[in-house]
Amino acid sequence: MILMTSNPVPPLVVAAVVLRSRSEFQGLPHVTAAVSLFLDTSGAFSPLEACKLGSARLLDRIWHSSHDLVNDSDTSNSMERDPKWLRRFLHTDKHYQQYIFSEGLMDAVPRKNLELVQWLLSTFKGLTVSSEVVARACLAGSMETLQLLYANDSRVLGAGCGNHVEWGESTLSAAIQSRRSDVVWWLFRHIPDANYNLRAALWSAVQMGDVLMAEWLVLRGAEWPDLRGERVVAHEVAALGRVDVLQWLEER
């Protein structure tokens, strides 16, 4: 197991502010630490619960306080009774890190919680950002999130740095469904060689009635899955009353 040195948890702001105003406690940091420890309820939360609450500050306290648990050999507490049970793996187990990392991003990205996204990306390294997470950012139309992911991508920073981001698959479809053509252009400009699902993207463009986007995708090699698939789309477009899209399909 990897040995970790103790990393002191900073005192709660409320404890530091209150005691700072009392002259009798000046120069007694252990008093501030004791009061902070008494008031601190972060021990009642697991890392996953902190992610679901969307609190980067809570997650940061859990991260720092878990240093002392790395070498704790006491396994008497189960994770059902004590959230600290799993914290011992937060610094040492890549599988657990990947789980918290992925679940945290899945919660933070749709809500555009950039603070939590930044915390996860800067704290965990060498992990994978799934294409589903990227697709959620596209569906939310969050260019800021995409830029954060790109800035922390190992393909940008170099091997051994940052995290591996999966840009392909359904990301284009998600951007089209959110009616964010600027996100589509951004993806193609910054990650042109990603394994995008162009067929799914074309289908989404037609269903959304975006003829310009559909034509643009066709020029880049997007194809229909089969004739039956095109007929299904035509029926769906007709149901939406999009005559212009039907005319485009007919002209093809």
N, C-alpha and C positions, 0 to 999 in steps of 0.2 A: 504494500500500500504506500502511496505517496505521503511523505511527512509534510505537514504544514506548520508554519510558525504562527503563533497567536497574533491575531490582528485585532486590536482593541476596537470595540464598537463605539462610535461617537455618541455622546450623551444626547438625550432628547432635547430639542430646542427649548421646550417649555421648562424643563428642569434647569437648563443652563441660564435662561433669562431670569427666572424667579430667584435663583440663588445668587446670581450676579449682583442683584440689588441689595443683598444682605451682607453688610460688612463683616459680620462674624464668620462668614463662610469663605471669605476671600483667601486664596492660597491653599484651599482644601479641596483639591480636585476629586479625592476619593468620596467626599460627601455628595458631590454632584453626580458621580458615577453610581453611588448607592441609590440615590433618589430616582435617578433615571431608570435604573434596573427595576425598581419597585413599580414605577409607572408604565414601563414598557410592556405592551401586550402583544408584540410581534411574535412572541413564542407560541401564541395560540393559533398561528396561521402556518400553513405549509407554503412552499414556493408556488405551487400551482394555484392555491387560493389567492395569493397575492397577485398573480397574473390575471386571474379572473376578475379581481377587484380593480384591475388597471392601475395599481399603485406602484410606481417605480421606487418611491421612497421606502415603502414597506418591504419590497423585494430586496432593496439594497441593505436594509437592516438585517434581514434574514440571511443574506449572503455573508455579511461581515460576522454575524454571530455564529455562523455555522463552522467557522474555522476551528473553534475549540472542540467540535464534535467529531472531527476527522479521525482522531485516534482513540475515540471513546469505544471501548470494547463491550460496554453494557448493552445487551440485546434484550433485556427483560421487558422493555416497553415495545408494544406493537404499534404500527403506524395508525391503527384505529384509535388508540388511546393517547398517543402523543405525536403531534405533527413533526417534532424534532427527529423522530425515528429515521426519516429519509434524508434529513439535512446533511447527515454525515457523508452522503454520496455526492453532494452538490459540487464539491471541488475536485473529486477524484474519479468519478464514474462517467465516462463519455456517453454511455447509453442513457443514463438518467439526465445528463446535461442536455442531450439531444431532445429528449422528451419534454423537459421544461421549456427549452428554447422554442421548439415547434409549437407547443400548445400556447405559450405566451404570445408568439407572433400571430397565431390564428385568432386569438382574442383581440390583440391590440390593433392589428392592421385594419379590419373593417371599421373600427371606431376611430381610426386616424389618431391613435394615441402615440404621437411621435416620441414623447419622452420615454415611454416604455420600450418602444421599438429600438430607440437609440441605446438604452441601457442594455437590452439583450444583445445587441450587435457588438457593443463595446466590451461587454463582460465575457461573453463566450466566444471562443475562437476555434477554427478548424471544424465547424459543424456545417450542416446543410440547410439552406433555406429552400423548402420544397416549392415546386411550381404552383401548388395550390395556394400557398401564401402569396406568391407574386400575383396570381390570378385574383385573389381577394383584394389586393391593392389596386389592381386595374379596375375591378368591378366597383370599387369605392371611388374611383377616379382620383386617387391620391398620388399626384405626381411627387409630392414631398417624400412619401414613403418609398416610392420607386427610386428616387435619387439617393436616399439613405442606403437602400439595399445595394445600389450600384457602387456607391462610395466605399462600401465595406465588402465588395466582392473580391474574391481571391484572384480572379482573372484581371482585375484592375490593379490590385495592390501587389500581386506577385505570389508565386507559390509559397505556401507556408504562412501566409498572412490572411487576415480576415476570415470570411466564411464562403463556402461554395454556394452560389445562387443558381437555381434552376429556372432559367428564363423562358423555356419553351412550352410545349404542350398547349394548354387552353388559355394562355395569357392574352393572346390577341382577341379571341372570342369574348373574353371578359371585358376588355377595353371597348370593343365595339358595342357590346350590350349596354355599357354605361354611357354610350354616345360621346366618347372622348377620343375623337380622331387624333388629337394632339398626343395622347398617350401611345396610340398606334405608331405614329411617325417617330416618336421618341424611342420606342422599343427597336424599330428597324434601324434607326440611326446609330444607337449605342450598342445594340447586341444583334447585328445583322445575321450572324451565323447560328443563332439559337434554333433549336428544333421545334419551330412553330407548327401547329396543326392548321395549315392553310385551308384545308377543306372545311373544318369546323368554323374557321373565321369567315369564310365565304358564305356559309350557311347562315351564320349570325347576321352578316351584313344585309343579306336579302330579307331575312325575317324582320330586321329593324327598318327595312325600307331605304337603306343607304346605298343607292345605286352607284354613287361616286366611289365609295369604299369597295363595293363589289367589283367594279371595273378595275380598280387599282390592284386588288388582290389577284384577279385573273391575269393581269399583266405580269405578275410575279410568280405565276405558275400554279395558282390555286385551281383545283379541278373538282367537279361534282363527283360524289361517290359512285353514282350510277344514275341511269335515266329515271328509275323509280323515285330516287331521292329528289330529283329536280321536280318531278310531278307533285310530290308531297309538298314541297316548298311553294309551288305555284298555287296549290289549293289553299294553303295557309295565307298566302299573300292576297288571294282573291277574297278570303274571309275578312281580311282587314280593310278591303276596299282600296288597295293601292294599285290603281290602274297603271301608273307610270312604271312601277316595278314589273307588272305583268307584261307591259310592252317591251321592257328591256329583256325579259326572259324569252319572249317570242322572237325578238330580233337576233338572239343568240342562236 
